[in-house]
Amino acid sequence: MIKYLGSKRTLVPMLTQLAIASRAQTALDLFTGTTRVARGFKEQGLQVTAVDTASYSHVFAKTWIELDRNQCDQNELSEALAFLGELKPEAGYFTKTFCEDARYFQPKNGERVDAIRNAIESDFKTSWLYEPLLAALILSADRVDSTTGIQMAYLKQWASRSNNSLELQDPGLIGGSGKAILGDALEVVKQIPPVDLAYLDPPYNQHRYFANYHIWETLVRWDAPGTYGIANKREDVRTDTNRSPFNSKPNMAPALAQLIKDVQAETIVLSYNNESWLDRDQLIEMCRVKGEVEVIDVSFRRYIGGQIGVYNRQGQKVGKPGAKRNTEHVVIAGPKETVQRMLLASNRT
């Protein structure tokens, strides 16, 4: 998986255990991101619907949630990856924007991205291979980038991994059925049929994933947008159409409360960071509308950017490092018997 701020990689085993204990057969992941949690649910046999506003997230959801490995021709995918891997590098928009004007990737890898991405668009646009090939390209580019994980800035000196050559790998499809939806959770939730379990992992602060991962957004859309700033972010990052109530302190609480009320799920699991705008008691109160409420507090290591301090454009440290760990509140709400069974399964009673 790509390096992702807010990733639930360390929480997936517990969240998956909660899903199993809930005895759910259908699940909804409303802010799916890299689809880590949705994948965990699907691998346990649940029928999952994954929702997000990001184009790159939709590619992941189409690849790992909607496609059924058992219904796909794996040889066809392998042949397509081999074909793309042998293409001659060619410098284009990606190389100039993200390797020359900015330094996210070394030019040798940017040229491979340009060639591969052009071929995916011209040769596979109408094929079931389109999303898996895009996912493979994003994953391969992520392995040779020169950032701390988010694309708000690049490292002053090249990261050692950026010296490696970009290599496409099989993204690894999953057996089972599911659905991918590109859309705003607040709107989509009103149209989705009832599910047994819904997982909510809303944004935590003013920083938007659309801006944090603007390169992946451009790589999927392949629209050669105008850019601004030293980070060469897409110009539409600054538009109101790409702003969410969940990134606004005054709007976040009512938006989340409404979402919890609107989601048609017998049981919900909500994860939220203790350094964010809502405290533990507020989360509990919001979730009471769904029934019995319990909270599991999980301590984990903070994102590395928050640990090393703040630097200006000259590379000088101008801010102090933050705490090395924080707490994720995992709120479970639903029928009392189900919630207690899930809490017992978490080994946190």
Residue frames relative to the residue before (quaternion, step in Angstrom):
aa qw qx qy qz dx dy dz
M 1.0000 0.0000 0.0000 0.0000 0.00 0.00 0.00
I 0.5604 -0.6046 0.4394 0.3567 3.56 -1.17 0.54
K 0.5704 -0.5437 0.4791 0.3866 3.54 -1.32 0.38
Y 0.0573 0.8404 -0.5256 0.1191 3.58 -0.50 1.15
L 0.4079 -0.6997 0.5371 0.2356 3.54 -0.79 1.09
G 0.7930 0.2391 -0.1910 0.5268 3.58 -0.77 1.00
S 0.3530 0.7515 -0.4917 0.2626 3.57 1.24 0.16
K 0.3154 -0.7583 0.5459 0.1658 3.55 -1.05 0.81
R 0.1567 0.8338 -0.5155 0.1207 3.57 1.18 0.57
T 0.7340 0.4266 -0.2509 0.4651 3.59 0.79 -0.98
L 0.6776 0.4909 -0.2920 0.4632 3.58 1.21 -0.43
V 0.4793 0.7160 -0.4238 0.2791 3.58 1.19 -0.47
P 0.6517 0.5074 -0.3591 0.4345 3.68 0.76 -0.80
M 0.6862 0.4674 -0.2963 0.4721 3.60 0.90 -0.85
L 0.6535 0.5127 -0.3197 0.4560 3.59 0.93 -0.86
T 0.6357 0.5191 -0.3215 0.4723 3.55 1.05 -0.75
Q 0.6363 0.5218 -0.3194 0.4698 3.56 1.03 -0.80
L 0.6270 0.5275 -0.3300 0.4687 3.58 1.04 -0.75
A 0.6482 0.5220 -0.3183 0.4539 3.58 0.98 -0.85
I 0.6418 0.5177 -0.3186 0.4675 3.57 0.98 -0.84
A 0.6830 0.4969 -0.2836 0.4540 3.55 0.91 -0.99
S 0.6230 0.5526 -0.3416 0.4357 3.60 1.11 -0.57
R 0.3082 -0.7711 0.4812 0.2809 3.55 1.33 -0.51
A 0.2967 0.7699 -0.5046 0.2540 3.55 1.17 0.59
Q 0.2390 -0.7480 0.6001 0.1523 3.52 -1.22 0.60
T 0.7565 0.2208 -0.1407 0.5993 3.56 1.26 -0.48
A 0.0444 -0.8121 0.5817 -0.0136 3.57 -1.03 0.80
L 0.1991 -0.7575 0.6146 0.0940 3.52 -1.28 0.57
D 0.0877 -0.7643 0.6381 0.0313 3.56 -0.94 0.98
L 0.2101 -0.8654 0.4479 0.0793 3.57 -0.07 1.34
F 0.7500 0.1973 -0.1541 0.6122 3.63 1.22 -0.31
T 0.0220 -0.9094 0.4141 0.0330 3.52 0.85 1.04
G 0.2243 -0.8164 0.5147 0.1354 3.65 1.11 -0.46
T 0.8207 -0.1212 0.1243 0.5443 3.56 -0.56 -1.16
T 0.4628 -0.7057 0.4011 0.3562 3.61 1.36 -0.02
R 0.2670 0.7896 -0.5229 0.1784 3.64 1.13 0.32
V 0.7130 0.4415 -0.2677 0.4744 3.58 0.79 -1.02
A 0.6388 0.5260 -0.3268 0.4566 3.58 0.94 -0.86
R 0.6320 0.5236 -0.3262 0.4691 3.57 1.03 -0.78
G 0.6395 0.5351 -0.3241 0.4468 3.55 0.95 -0.90
F 0.6555 0.5010 -0.3045 0.4760 3.58 0.99 -0.85
K 0.6715 0.5064 -0.3044 0.4473 3.58 0.87 -0.96
E 0.6486 0.5296 -0.3178 0.4448 3.58 0.99 -0.80
Q 0.6723 0.4560 -0.2938 0.5038 3.58 1.25 -0.34
G 0.6542 -0.5644 0.2982 0.4057 3.56 1.26 0.28
L 0.4928 0.6503 -0.4477 0.3660 3.62 1.21 0.08
Q 0.3838 -0.6641 0.5808 0.2727 3.55 -1.20 0.55
V 0.1024 -0.8587 0.5015 -0.0241 3.55 -0.35 1.31
T 0.1595 -0.7252 0.6596 0.1162 3.53 -1.21 0.70
A 0.1168 -0.8095 0.5749 0.0206 3.59 -0.71 1.12
V 0.0863 -0.8206 0.5646 -0.0197 3.57 -0.76 1.11
D 0.2188 0.7512 -0.6116 0.1173 3.57 -1.10 0.72
T 0.4862 -0.6632 0.4855 0.2968 3.57 -1.24 0.41
A 0.6202 0.5812 -0.3408 0.4017 3.61 1.17 -0.48
S 0.5102 -0.6585 0.4626 0.3035 3.57 -0.96 0.88
Y 0.6612 0.5006 -0.3195 0.4583 3.59 0.96 -0.82
S 0.6245 0.5271 -0.3406 0.4649 3.59 1.06 -0.70
H 0.6281 0.5337 -0.3325 0.4585 3.57 1.05 -0.75
V 0.6040 0.5428 -0.3450 0.4707 3.58 1.08 -0.70
F 0.6554 0.5006 -0.3103 0.4728 3.58 0.93 -0.87
A 0.6807 0.4945 -0.2955 0.4526 3.57 0.91 -0.92
K 0.6298 0.5152 -0.3342 0.4757 3.59 1.04 -0.72
T 0.6772 0.5066 -0.2824 0.4529 3.57 1.05 -0.81
W 0.8345 0.2773 -0.1054 0.4644 3.57 0.62 -1.14
I 0.7330 0.3936 -0.2368 0.5017 3.58 1.16 -0.46
E 0.7587 0.3974 -0.2314 0.4614 3.61 0.75 -0.97
L 0.6820 0.4665 -0.3001 0.4767 3.60 0.95 -0.77
D 0.2495 -0.7379 0.6108 0.1418 3.53 -1.13 0.74
R 0.4462 -0.7197 0.4642 0.2599 3.58 -0.48 1.19
N 0.6616 0.5369 -0.3056 0.4250 3.56 1.02 -0.80
Q 0.7106 0.4186 -0.2469 0.5088 3.57 1.26 -0.35
C 0.6350 0.5392 -0.3135 0.4558 3.61 1.33 0.03
D 0.4401 -0.6718 0.5314 0.2692 3.55 -1.18 0.63
Q 0.2883 -0.8000 0.5038 0.1521 3.57 -0.16 1.29
N 0.6158 0.5479 -0.3473 0.4472 3.59 1.07 -0.66
E 0.6232 0.5378 -0.3326 0.4601 3.56 1.05 -0.76
L 0.6487 0.5043 -0.3106 0.4780 3.58 1.01 -0.81
S 0.6552 0.5168 -0.3106 0.4552 3.58 0.91 -0.88
E 0.6590 0.5094 -0.3047 0.4619 3.57 0.98 -0.86
A 0.6465 0.5165 -0.3177 0.4629 3.58 1.01 -0.79
L 0.6463 0.5114 -0.3153 0.4705 3.60 0.98 -0.83
A 0.6454 0.5148 -0.3171 0.4668 3.58 1.00 -0.81
F 0.6361 0.5330 -0.3186 0.4580 3.57 0.98 -0.87
L 0.6906 0.4762 -0.2780 0.4680 3.58 0.85 -0.98
G 0.6526 0.5466 -0.3086 0.4244 3.56 1.03 -0.79
E 0.7053 0.4574 -0.2586 0.4759 3.57 1.19 -0.46
L 0.4375 0.7179 -0.4505 0.3003 3.60 1.26 0.00
K 0.5010 -0.6348 0.5001 0.3098 3.54 -1.16 0.66
P 0.4977 -0.6633 0.4618 0.3147 3.64 -0.81 0.91
E 0.0164 0.7907 -0.6119 0.0093 3.56 -1.11 0.65
A 0.3842 -0.7351 0.5133 0.2203 3.58 -0.74 1.06
G 0.0955 0.7863 -0.6031 0.0945 3.56 -0.94 0.93
Y 0.8364 -0.1718 0.1397 0.5015 3.56 -1.20 -0.62
F 0.6717 0.5128 -0.3099 0.4357 3.57 0.82 -0.98
T 0.6642 0.5102 -0.3067 0.4522 3.59 0.87 -0.92
K 0.6883 0.4800 -0.2913 0.4593 3.58 0.83 -0.94
T 0.7301 0.4703 -0.2454 0.4307 3.57 0.81 -1.05
F 0.8301 0.2574 -0.0930 0.4859 3.57 0.83 -0.98
C 0.7253 0.3824 -0.2505 0.5147 3.60 1.27 -0.03
E 0.7524 0.3452 -0.1920 0.5271 3.60 1.11 -0.65
D 0.7228 0.3834 -0.2363 0.5241 3.59 0.76 -1.02
A 0.7407 0.1157 -0.0880 0.6559 3.57 1.24 -0.56
R 0.3806 -0.7496 0.5071 0.1897 3.58 -1.26 0.27
Y 0.1778 0.8038 -0.5420 0.1687 3.57 0.77 1.03
F 0.7881 0.0904 -0.0150 0.6087 3.55 1.12 -0.76
Q 0.5091 -0.6063 0.4973 0.3547 3.53 -1.18 0.45
P 0.6308 -0.5905 0.3461 0.3655 3.62 -0.99 0.83
K 0.6125 0.5612 -0.3737 0.4126 3.61 0.96 -0.72
N 0.6965 0.4396 -0.2705 0.4985 3.58 1.08 -0.71
G 0.5941 0.5606 -0.3607 0.4502 3.57 1.10 -0.61
E 0.6444 0.5218 -0.3144 0.4623 3.57 1.02 -0.81
R 0.6415 0.4992 -0.3284 0.4811 3.59 1.07 -0.65
V 0.6135 0.5383 -0.3442 0.4642 3.58 1.04 -0.76
D 0.6479 0.5264 -0.3197 0.4483 3.60 0.88 -0.93
A 0.6913 0.4854 -0.2872 0.4517 3.57 0.81 -0.99
I 0.6878 0.4849 -0.2827 0.4603 3.57 0.87 -0.96
R 0.6755 0.4995 -0.3088 0.4459 3.57 0.89 -0.92
N 0.6267 0.5299 -0.3379 0.4607 3.60 0.99 -0.74
A 0.6759 0.4946 -0.2924 0.4615 3.57 0.96 -0.86
I 0.6096 0.5377 -0.3577 0.4597 3.60 1.03 -0.71
E 0.6797 0.4945 -0.2909 0.4570 3.58 0.95 -0.89
S 0.7353 0.4384 -0.2443 0.4554 3.58 0.89 -0.88
D 0.7917 0.3597 -0.1611 0.4667 3.59 0.99 -0.83
F 0.8160 0.2805 -0.1111 0.4931 3.60 1.09 -0.61
K 0.3118 0.8037 -0.4709 0.1873 3.61 1.26 0.09
T 0.7793 0.3280 -0.1707 0.5059 3.60 0.93 -0.87
S 0.5608 0.6186 -0.3687 0.4086 3.58 1.30 0.16
W 0.5871 -0.5577 0.4447 0.3828 3.57 -1.22 0.42
L 0.5885 0.6027 -0.3488 0.4108 3.58 1.27 -0.36
Y 0.4635 0.7328 -0.4278 0.2552 3.58 1.20 -0.48
E 0.7398 0.4138 -0.2432 0.4715 3.61 0.65 -1.07
P 0.6512 0.5011 -0.3477 0.4516 3.66 0.84 -0.74
L 0.6555 0.4996 -0.3193 0.4678 3.60 1.01 -0.73
L 0.6299 0.5108 -0.3309 0.4825 3.59 1.06 -0.71
A 0.6364 0.5218 -0.3260 0.4653 3.58 0.98 -0.83
A 0.6461 0.5202 -0.3149 0.4613 3.58 0.96 -0.86
L 0.6590 0.5092 -0.3105 0.4582 3.58 0.99 -0.82
I 0.6420 0.5110 -0.3287 0.4676 3.60 0.95 -0.82
L 0.6591 0.5142 -0.3068 0.4550 3.57 0.90 -0.92
S 0.6797 0.4892 -0.2974 0.4585 3.57 0.92 -0.86
A 0.6469 0.5059 -0.3189 0.4732 3.59 1.03 -0.76
D 0.6278 0.5505 -0.3311 0.4395 3.57 1.02 -0.79
R 0.6593 0.5240 -0.3113 0.4403 3.59 1.08 -0.66
V 0.7644 0.3108 -0.1923 0.5311 3.62 1.21 -0.29
D 0.4045 0.7169 -0.4853 0.2947 3.61 1.12 0.50
S 0.3257 -0.7256 0.5708 0.2039 3.56 -1.34 0.09
T 0.4489 0.6430 -0.4789 0.3946 3.56 0.61 1.25
T 0.5371 -0.5787 0.4811 0.3811 3.55 -1.33 -0.05
G 0.7529 -0.3307 0.1918 0.5358 3.57 1.28 0.04
I 0.7593 0.2583 -0.1752 0.5709 3.58 0.97 -0.76
Q 0.4414 -0.7305 0.4755 0.2130 3.56 -1.20 0.59
M 0.3153 0.7297 -0.5264 0.3017 3.54 1.05 0.86
A 0.7775 -0.0130 0.0227 0.6284 3.56 1.28 -0.38
Y 0.3027 -0.7191 0.5904 0.2066 3.54 -1.34 0.29
L 0.6299 -0.5641 0.3806 0.3744 3.56 -1.22 0.47
K 0.5635 -0.6147 0.4374 0.3366 3.55 -1.11 0.73
Q 0.7502 0.2099 -0.1263 0.6142 3.56 1.09 -0.76
W 0.5976 -0.5894 0.3970 0.3713 3.57 -1.05 0.69
A 0.4331 -0.6537 0.5541 0.2796 3.58 -1.00 0.84
S 0.5886 -0.6039 0.3942 0.3654 3.59 -0.99 0.76
R 0.6436 0.5408 -0.3370 0.4240 3.62 1.00 -0.75
S 0.5918 0.5943 -0.3727 0.3970 3.59 1.15 -0.52
N 0.5856 0.5794 -0.3673 0.4319 3.61 1.25 -0.33
N 0.5694 0.6000 -0.3839 0.4104 3.58 1.21 -0.41
S 0.4754 -0.6573 0.5017 0.3004 3.56 -1.21 0.42
L 0.5218 -0.6454 0.4672 0.3047 3.53 -0.99 0.89
E 0.0046 0.7982 -0.6002 0.0517 3.55 -0.82 1.05
L 0.3602 -0.7345 0.5361 0.2083 3.57 -0.78 1.03
Q 0.0558 -0.7834 0.6187 0.0188 3.54 -1.05 0.83
D 0.6188 -0.5356 0.4237 0.3883 3.53 -1.22 0.52
P 0.4083 -0.7422 0.4708 0.2467 3.65 -0.71 1.00
G 0.4231 -0.7374 0.4473 0.2777 3.60 1.20 -0.27
L 0.1047 -0.8195 0.5630 0.0228 3.56 0.12 1.28
I 0.3295 -0.7427 0.5583 0.1677 3.56 -1.26 0.50
G 0.4583 -0.6800 0.5018 0.2752 3.55 -1.02 0.78
G 0.6287 0.5300 -0.3968 0.4079 3.56 -1.08 0.70
S 0.4753 -0.6833 0.4843 0.2696 3.55 -1.28 0.34
G 0.1065 0.7793 -0.6120 0.0822 3.54 -1.24 0.49
K 0.2977 -0.7489 0.5639 0.1803 3.54 -1.31 -0.04
A 0.2021 -0.7615 0.6074 0.1020 3.56 -1.09 0.83
I 0.0408 -0.7977 0.6017 -0.0066 3.57 -0.88 0.97
L 0.2247 -0.7482 0.6121 0.1230 3.55 -0.89 1.01
G 0.4816 0.6694 -0.4481 0.3453 3.59 -0.42 1.17
D 0.6233 -0.5330 0.4351 0.3716 3.52 -1.40 0.19
A 0.5156 -0.6745 0.4356 0.2991 3.57 -0.74 1.06
L 0.6494 0.5422 -0.3272 0.4210 3.59 0.95 -0.83
E 0.7088 0.4139 -0.2525 0.5123 3.59 1.13 -0.60
V 0.6642 0.5310 -0.3036 0.4298 3.56 0.89 -0.96
V 0.6265 0.5853 -0.3465 0.3805 3.58 0.96 -0.86
K 0.6392 0.5417 -0.3265 0.4374 3.57 1.14 -0.54
Q 0.7241 0.4460 -0.2208 0.4775 3.57 1.24 -0.45
I 0.6056 0.5835 -0.3505 0.4121 3.59 1.23 -0.33
P 0.4949 -0.6587 0.4746 0.3097 3.61 -0.87 0.90
P 0.6628 -0.5186 0.3558 0.4065 3.60 -1.17 0.46
V 0.1227 -0.7712 0.6217 0.0611 3.56 -1.16 0.73
D 0.5978 -0.5726 0.4214 0.3705 3.54 -1.26 0.28
L 0.8146 0.0752 0.0246 0.5746 3.56 0.97 -0.93
A 0.0690 -0.7800 0.6206 0.0399 3.58 -0.95 0.88
Y 0.1773 -0.7679 0.6088 0.0910 3.55 -1.00 0.91
L 0.0937 -0.7982 0.5950 0.0039 3.56 -0.82 1.08
D 0.0679 0.7777 -0.6188 0.0876 3.55 -0.78 1.09
P 0.0245 -0.8592 0.5110 0.0030 3.61 0.56 1.16
P 0.6457 -0.4960 0.3914 0.4287 3.60 -1.24 0.35
Y 0.4285 -0.7565 0.4554 0.1916 3.55 -1.08 0.80
N 0.8212 0.0896 0.0039 0.5636 3.59 1.11 -0.53
Q 0.7682 -0.3896 0.2566 0.4385 3.57 -1.30 -0.28
H 0.5843 0.5947 -0.3760 0.4043 3.61 1.19 -0.34
R 0.2445 -0.8083 0.5269 0.0959 3.55 -0.66 1.16
Y 0.5134 -0.6545 0.4640 0.3045 3.55 -0.99 0.84
F 0.5542 0.6008 -0.3865 0.4273 3.58 1.17 -0.53
A 0.7080 0.4123 -0.2454 0.5182 3.59 1.08 -0.76
N 0.6408 0.5530 -0.3252 0.4217 3.58 0.99 -0.82
Y 0.7942 0.1893 -0.0806 0.5718 3.59 1.12 -0.70
H 0.1078 0.8469 -0.5096 0.1072 3.55 1.01 0.92
I 0.6062 0.5577 -0.3704 0.4292 3.62 1.08 -0.58
W 0.6552 0.4885 -0.3199 0.4794 3.60 0.94 -0.81
E 0.6126 0.5441 -0.3524 0.4521 3.59 1.05 -0.71
T 0.6776 0.4787 -0.2819 0.4820 3.57 0.95 -0.89
L 0.6334 0.5435 -0.3337 0.4383 3.57 0.99 -0.81
V 0.6831 0.4593 -0.2853 0.4909 3.60 1.03 -0.72
R 0.7069 0.4507 -0.2753 0.4704 3.59 0.81 -0.96
W 0.1035 -0.8352 0.5265 0.1203 3.59 1.13 -0.74
D 0.3803 0.7569 -0.4333 0.3078 3.53 0.97 1.00
A 0.3537 -0.7796 0.4646 0.2265 3.61 1.31 0.17
P 0.0964 0.8388 -0.5313 0.0691 3.62 0.72 0.99
G 0.5625 -0.5272 0.4937 0.4024 3.52 -1.32 0.23
T 0.2095 -0.7931 0.5627 0.1026 3.58 -1.11 0.60
Y 0.1530 -0.7810 0.5965 0.1044 3.55 -1.30 0.24
G 0.7983 0.3469 -0.2324 0.4341 3.54 -1.29 0.41
I 0.6908 -0.4811 0.3504 0.4106 3.53 -1.32 0.20
A 0.6709 0.4930 -0.2935 0.4697 3.59 1.17 -0.55
N 0.3284 -0.7718 0.4849 0.2478 3.60 1.30 -0.14
K 0.1885 0.7952 -0.5473 0.1806 3.55 0.86 0.97
R 0.6257 -0.5332 0.4202 0.3842 3.55 -1.22 0.53
E 0.5400 -0.6341 0.4400 0.3358 3.59 -0.99 0.78
D 0.6696 0.5138 -0.3172 0.4324 3.59 1.04 -0.68
V 0.4095 0.6759 -0.4892 0.3690 3.59 1.26 0.12
R 0.7097 0.4775 -0.2526 0.4522 3.58 1.10 -0.74
T 0.5729 0.6157 -0.3857 0.3794 3.61 1.20 -0.12
D 0.5933 -0.5961 0.4154 0.3464 3.57 -1.18 0.60
T 0.5865 0.6040 -0.3780 0.3851 3.60 1.11 -0.56
N 0.7323 0.3831 -0.2352 0.5115 3.58 1.17 -0.43
R 0.5228 0.5907 -0.4310 0.4382 3.56 1.17 0.60
S 0.2183 -0.7929 0.5622 0.0867 3.54 -1.01 0.86
P 0.5734 -0.5756 0.4459 0.3757 3.61 -1.11 0.56
F 0.6320 0.5579 -0.3302 0.4245 3.58 1.16 -0.58
N 0.6680 0.4537 -0.3029 0.5061 3.59 1.29 -0.12
S 0.6418 0.4806 -0.3140 0.5085 3.58 1.31 0.26
K 0.4712 -0.7081 0.4468 0.2774 3.58 -0.63 1.10
P 0.6942 0.4576 -0.3129 0.4591 3.67 0.82 -0.78
N 0.7468 0.4349 -0.2199 0.4526 3.59 1.05 -0.75
M 0.5419 0.6774 -0.3909 0.3076 3.56 1.18 -0.56
A 0.6894 0.5070 -0.2994 0.4220 3.60 0.75 -1.02
P 0.7014 0.4342 -0.3046 0.4762 3.65 0.73 -0.84
A 0.6163 0.5447 -0.3525 0.4462 3.60 1.07 -0.66
L 0.6787 0.4792 -0.2937 0.4727 3.58 0.91 -0.90
A 0.6336 0.5309 -0.3343 0.4527 3.59 0.97 -0.82
Q 0.6638 0.4976 -0.3016 0.4699 3.57 0.97 -0.83
L 0.6356 0.5361 -0.3236 0.4515 3.56 1.00 -0.84
I 0.6472 0.5189 -0.3154 0.4608 3.58 0.95 -0.88
K 0.6556 0.5032 -0.3045 0.4736 3.58 1.01 -0.80
D 0.7263 0.4791 -0.2481 0.4260 3.57 0.93 -0.95
V 0.6110 0.5804 -0.3754 0.3860 3.59 1.01 -0.68
Q 0.2801 -0.7689 0.5572 0.1413 3.54 -0.80 1.06
A 0.3502 0.7091 -0.5213 0.3206 3.52 0.13 1.37
E 0.5072 -0.6488 0.4724 0.3139 3.54 -0.99 0.81
T 0.7919 0.0804 -0.0045 0.6054 3.56 1.01 -0.89
I 0.1181 -0.7824 0.6048 0.0905 3.56 -1.07 0.68
V 0.1424 -0.7246 0.6645 0.1146 3.52 -1.31 0.52
L 0.0548 -0.8044 0.5910 -0.0254 3.55 -0.70 1.14
S 0.0976 -0.7858 0.6074 0.0636 3.58 -0.86 0.92
Y 0.0721 0.7975 -0.5895 0.1065 3.55 -0.94 0.95
N 0.4615 -0.7261 0.4582 0.2231 3.52 -1.02 0.93
N 0.5086 -0.6799 0.4384 0.2945 3.60 -0.97 0.82
E 0.6500 0.5033 -0.3274 0.4658 3.62 1.21 -0.26
S 0.5606 0.6342 -0.3609 0.3916 3.56 1.30 0.09
W 0.7769 -0.4332 0.2415 0.3878 3.55 -1.35 -0.06
L 0.7470 0.3487 -0.2119 0.5248 3.61 1.10 -0.52
D 0.3266 -0.7485 0.5363 0.2130 3.57 -0.93 0.80
R 0.7622 -0.4097 0.2719 0.4211 3.52 -1.37 0.20
D 0.6818 0.5002 -0.2917 0.4470 3.59 0.87 -0.96
Q 0.6341 0.5285 -0.3301 0.4579 3.57 1.04 -0.75
L 0.6388 0.5249 -0.3200 0.4626 3.56 1.01 -0.82
I 0.6422 0.5282 -0.3177 0.4557 3.57 0.96 -0.89
E 0.6714 0.5075 -0.2971 0.4511 3.56 0.90 -0.96
M 0.6383 0.5339 -0.3238 0.4502 3.59 0.97 -0.82
C 0.7355 0.4600 -0.2306 0.4408 3.55 0.94 -0.96
R 0.4784 0.6904 -0.4373 0.3212 3.61 1.22 -0.23
V 0.5475 0.6287 -0.3940 0.3870 3.58 1.16 -0.49
K 0.6895 0.4706 -0.2703 0.4796 3.58 1.24 -0.46
G 0.7048 -0.4461 0.2719 0.4800 3.61 1.24 -0.07
E 0.8176 -0.1354 0.1557 0.5375 3.56 -1.03 -0.88
V 0.1110 -0.8053 0.5811 0.0385 3.60 -0.97 0.85
E 0.0350 0.7540 -0.6552 0.0308 3.54 -1.06 0.91
V 0.2099 -0.7796 0.5803 0.1068 3.57 -1.19 0.61
I 0.1490 -0.7457 0.6446 0.0789 3.53 -1.06 0.88
D 0.1775 -0.7891 0.5817 0.0862 3.59 -0.70 1.07
V 0.0736 -0.8117 0.5792 -0.0175 3.54 -0.71 1.15
S 0.2560 -0.7609 0.5798 0.1389 3.57 -0.74 1.07
F 0.1144 0.7973 -0.5875 0.0777 3.56 -0.94 0.86
R 0.6397 -0.5517 0.3919 0.3644 3.53 -1.30 0.40
R 0.4605 -0.7001 0.4792 0.2611 3.56 -0.93 0.94
Y 0.6589 -0.4714 0.4185 0.4105 3.52 -1.37 0.34
I 0.5774 -0.6541 0.3718 0.3171 3.57 -0.85 1.03
G 0.6085 0.5759 -0.3593 0.4111 3.61 1.06 -0.69
G 0.6722 0.4860 -0.2962 0.4735 3.57 1.11 -0.62
Q 0.6637 0.5254 -0.3023 0.4383 3.58 1.21 -0.38
I 0.7383 0.4575 -0.2373 0.4351 3.57 1.06 -0.71
G 0.6057 -0.5799 0.3597 0.4092 3.60 1.24 0.01
V 0.4962 -0.6428 0.5034 0.2954 3.52 -1.37 -0.06
Y 0.1283 -0.8033 0.5806 0.0356 3.58 -0.91 0.96
N 0.3992 -0.6955 0.5378 0.2603 3.54 -1.14 0.64
R 0.7424 -0.4252 0.2687 0.4426 3.60 -1.27 -0.02
Q 0.6581 0.4941 -0.3138 0.4735 3.58 1.21 -0.37
G 0.5524 -0.6356 0.3779 0.3848 3.56 1.30 0.08
Q 0.4995 0.6472 -0.4301 0.3830 3.58 1.25 0.29
K 0.4495 -0.6871 0.4978 0.2793 3.56 -0.96 0.86
V 0.0429 -0.8216 0.5682 -0.0164 3.57 -0.69 1.09
G 0.7560 0.2750 -0.1871 0.5637 3.56 1.26 0.04
K 0.4951 -0.6710 0.4702 0.2891 3.55 -1.16 0.57
P 0.5670 -0.5831 0.4481 0.3710 3.60 -1.13 0.58
G 0.4093 -0.7021 0.5232 0.2563 3.56 -1.14 0.60
A 0.7526 -0.3431 0.2820 0.4861 3.53 -1.31 -0.29
K 0.4879 -0.6865 0.4617 0.2784 3.56 -1.11 0.66
R 0.7871 0.1895 -0.1094 0.5766 3.58 1.20 -0.42
N 0.0372 -0.7671 0.6357 0.0771 3.55 -1.26 0.36
T 0.4847 -0.6799 0.4866 0.2569 3.54 -1.32 0.02
E 0.2242 -0.7385 0.6218 0.1327 3.53 -1.05 0.85
H 0.2471 -0.7485 0.5992 0.1405 3.56 -0.78 1.07
V 0.0884 -0.7754 0.6243 0.0346 3.58 -0.69 1.08
V 0.1134 -0.8226 0.5571 0.0033 3.54 -0.31 1.32
I 0.1231 -0.7764 0.6164 0.0462 3.56 -0.88 1.01
A 0.0617 0.8058 -0.5851 0.0671 3.60 -0.82 0.95
G 0.4103 0.6865 -0.5221 0.2964 3.54 -0.98 0.90
P 0.7846 -0.2487 0.2083 0.5284 3.59 -1.17 -0.50
K 0.5959 -0.6251 0.3689 0.3436 3.58 -0.90 0.94
E 0.6714 0.5031 -0.3149 0.4438 3.59 0.83 -0.93
T 0.6626 0.5023 -0.3035 0.4653 3.58 0.97 -0.84
V 0.6623 0.5125 -0.3062 0.4527 3.58 0.88 -0.93
Q 0.6718 0.4890 -0.3038 0.4661 3.59 0.92 -0.86
R 0.6267 0.5242 -0.3356 0.4688 3.58 1.05 -0.70
M 0.6550 0.5053 -0.3038 0.4726 3.58 1.00 -0.82
L 0.6453 0.5191 -0.3193 0.4606 3.56 0.97 -0.84
L 0.6402 0.5196 -0.3180 0.4680 3.58 0.99 -0.81
A 0.6670 0.5135 -0.3001 0.4487 3.58 0.97 -0.84
S 0.6419 0.5443 -0.3213 0.4340 3.58 1.16 -0.54
N 0.3400 -0.7546 0.4801 0.2906 3.58 1.31 -0.32
R 0.5466 0.6185 -0.3928 0.4054 3.59 1.15 0.59
T 0.3972 0.7320 -0.4777 0.2797 3.60 1.20 0.23
